[in-house]
Structures are given as C-alpha cells and as structure tokens.
Amino acid sequence: MSAPNRRRCGFLRYVSLLFVVALLAAPSGALAQQATPAGGKTLVGAFDVGPGGCPECFNPLTATAGFTWLEKYFSKLVLYDVDFQKIQGDLAESWQIAPDGKTYTFKLQPNVTWHDGQPFTSADVKFTIELAKNPDSASYIGAKFNGVSGIDTPDDHTVVLHLAEPNAALLDALTFLVMLPKHALESIAPKDLVKSDWWQTNPIGTGPFKWSQYKPGQYVELTAFDHYWRGRPKIDTLIDRFYPEAGSAVIALRAGEIQFTYLTADEAKSLGDDSAIKVLSGASQVANYLGFNLTDPRFKDLRVREAFMYAIDRKAIVDQLYSGSATVIPCVFHQPQFQPQDINAYAPDPAKAKQLLQEANWDQIKGAPIEVVTYYGDQLTNDVLVTMQQMLADVGIDITIRTVDTPTFNGIIAGTDWTMFYGGGANGPDPDVTSTYFLSTDFPPNGANRVRYANPDLDKLYLQGRQEVDPAKRAAIYQQICGLLNQQLPWAPMWVSNRFGGIASTVGNFAWTPAPGGGRYYDAAETWTVGG
C-alpha cells in the first residue's frame, strides 16, 4: 500500500468513533466516586501511562508531568478541588492576602510531619520556594516565583511572602510546587540536586504514602504513612507499574493485574460495556499544538507558520478522529472569556497556504522533510499526525513523524537541535499558567518556552495580567494575549480534547480527573479502598 493510502486509511480508521462520547458516561464534574467495598489493602496502577504521566521522573522540580503519582508521597501548600473550580488548603490551613496584593500570609497545618518523623515547618516552605527560584535547580516553575522579594517565617507555622508587585496568579503557581524537606536537602547544592540519587532512593515527603522500594523499569512501591495528618490511608500499599507500551497497561487492566490506567478514546470505547471497569472522562485542560523551533530559519517567516494553520483542517480532525470530543482553539486559551470576538479562526484554505508558501520562497528554503517529534505514543495521536502529514503534503510541506518517550522528548526539546514538535500545554484554570510557554525569560532550562519566542509586548501583557485583580479587566488583558499569539503563531494551536481513565469496579472512593501533567487537585487518596 502506498504512503498516501496508508495515511488516508489512518484518517478513516477513526470515523467509526463518531459516537464515542455518547457511549461514554462522564462522571459529574469529572469526579468518579464509587461505593467502598470491604477488604483489600493493595492498589496497583499505571499512574504514569498517558500524557499526564512521566515514568521514572522523580524530581518534582524538573518533572513537567507525573504529579498524579508524585502527590501520593509529596504535598503542596494549596491544591485545587477535584473539579478545578477553587483552590483549597493542603499543607496550608489558611491564608490572607493584604489589600495591596503584595503580602500573602499562610498559616500551616499543625502536627504535620515528614516521613522520617521530623516536623514540617515554615522553614521548609521558605527553603522550597528559594530552591525553586534558584536557576541551578533547573526548576521549570521557578520563574513563577521571581516576583517573591522576601520570605519571613515569624514562627514554625507562619509563612509571609512579600511580593514586589501584586500577583493574582500566585496561588495557582503554588499548586505546582511540591514542598521539600530542608533538613534532608539543604546540604546538597542545587545543581547537584537536579539529578541526585536522593529522589529515587529514599525521598521524604509529607503525603499519605511513603517511599518503600523502586525497581528500575518495573515499578515504584509506596506504603501507608501511619502519621499522615489527615489520617492513615485505608490502603496499605500503593504501586505504580511502568509500561513502555501504553496498550499493555490496558491489557493488564482487563486481566485484573492492575486497577487503574489512562485510556485513549478508542480504548475507552472498547471498555464501555465491561462491568468490571468504570470509564472516567473529563476535559484535559491541555492545548494541543505544533511547536515551531523559531531558531530554525524556515520558521522565521510568519507566512510559513500561517501556511501550516491554513493547510490543517482542524475541525475535520476533531469531528472525524476525535469523534467530536475535542474543541478547536484559536490560541493557547480554551476559555471563551479569554478569546477576543474578532479572532482569526484560520478556516482551512489550502490555496491560501500555497500562496503564502510561494511568497515565502518555500521551494528554495524548505530543505529536507521536517521532523515532528512527539511524546504521545497512542494510536489516535499517530492517526492525527498522519492526517496532518497528508494535509500538509497537499500544499507542499513534507513532514516525518518521530515518537519518543517523555524523558527523551524533554531532553530533545530542552536544546535547539529539533525542528517541530507536537505536544500539549496546560491552559487552565488560571490563564497565567501559560506564561511560561511564551515569556522571553522562560527559555529552557528555567522555563517551558521551548519554541524560544521573545516578544517584549507579550512579556508586558503577561505581567499586567498577573498584577490585575479585577476579573473583567484581567480577562481583557488575556484577550489581547490571545490575539497577539493568534497573529504571531509561535505555536500552531490545534484543540483541547477530552481524556479518559479506567478504574476497576472493586476500587472505592477513587477520585481522578484529567489535568495537565497530572495532579494539582485533592484526590483524597487516604480514603481509597480496594476489595471484593
């Protein structure tokens, strides 16, 4: 079969999924809770399968995903509720914000201890924030705290953050930051901590489970922390099993070898009638996009980037491959309040794409076929990319597709020796979460501006958005950001899709919702049960 025919077959493969969403019952508010069965003390899951996972990424400062698992033994000051509607306390019992927006005072939960028995105190909070801010730590979220000008710890259970300017997104930023033990890590230089063995030998957290053992390439095992401040977990052992091939995790779920894993849309459909497994679904909050390496001479001409947008029929892909379970987006934001009314929808127009390429002298500058790297290894994504490949080929752009695992992808994209990638970026619930993708101060390794886009006007707008506390005025600022990104196209924005998980019906009180990189919400893991 010829390459074009294979690509067309890939496109048609998913036409049969047109009714997938109707067949899948989404839990209310993306929260899945089941009756608690009796008995059972071990839960085995493939927590790092899928786009929210990062297998064997144990340093939470540098890991851009995997927090569904990391938050089982580490904790944060604050988290979202499971519906991502509001921020609530975790290690912070309460907080107050000064009228000028420049001082945040946190009261910490009393009687919280690290897994080694040492008390969790305000000194740990100060240490963690300062460590994340230190460029040597290579923290991808450190830039979010650059506005913190000082940290006071008047007593063991009070932390006062002083800001140079108001930051309406500070609480959201804290939902990314795992608290770390000063007493265990202060003797390790930040640059040495990046790849220290500490993260995978006996890391110390304050979460409901504590580190037990790690078998490289196989699994990580945690055990219940008897002194967890919310109460000892009902499960004795929690295991994260690694699966190089995501489909193998689904086979294991069907066989009862594991109780939880991520599912693609087609896998979710196939499990819809299995009474032993409940299919969970929810909006991913992730903007899928094509990232251009803006250091590549071919992409410096805006007309080339525009040609990609006009060549790709995003709505056709959403309708026919995603079966409607995705929403086309005009920029990084999927929330309507952050999208201006007069935004360019980039309706598919192959003729216009060809014209733009001709004006940009594409035939003279195109060089070898463009490699698109991705960490999405599922069949649906492969078919999506093959479909894009055909659409782009129809206007004279040749691409090849390369799929790698997440750590390999992160290593490639951290440098500049790549051309394009297909990935996903968090876009909610606070719009400032997207700033690290575009700020000129957030180039790797100290941020996620992997396309290396630099625009002083955009930098100023993001800063204004952080400082504005009035919701309506703040939304207007992000509309300007959306419009600028829509016009300049450092990314080629695609869509936000639904994501799915599968949980054994024998698991009780299980809460899961799709989230960028996993985690950032309170899932009450200490109440989970397994039995029957």
Secondary structure, 3 states (H helix, E strand, C coil): CCHHHHHHHHHHHCHHHCCHHHHCCCCHHHCCCCCCCCCCCEEEEECCCCCCCCCCCCCCCCCCCCHHHHCCCCCECEEECCCCCCEEECCEEEEEECCCCCEEEEEECCCCECCCCCECCHHHHHHHHHHHHCHHHCCCCHHHHCCEEEEEEEECCEEEEEECCCCCCHHHHHCCCECCCHHHHCCCCHHHHCCCCHHHHCCCCCCCEEEEEEECCCEEEEEECCCCCCCCCCCCEEEEECCCCHHHHHHHHHHCCCCEEEECHHHHHHCCCCCCEEEEEEEEEEEEEEEECCCCHHHCCHHHHHHHHHHCCHHHHHHHCCCCCEEECCCCCCCHHHCCCCCCCCCCCHHHHHHHHHHCCHHHHCCCCEEEEECCCCHHHHHHHHHHHHHHHCCCCCEEEEECCHHHHHHHHCCCCCCEEEEEEECCCCHHHHHHHCCCCCCCCCCCCCCCCCCHHHHHHHHHHHHCCCHHHHHHHHHHHHHHHHHHCCEEEEEEEEEEEEEECCEECCCCCCCCCCCCECCCHHHCEECC
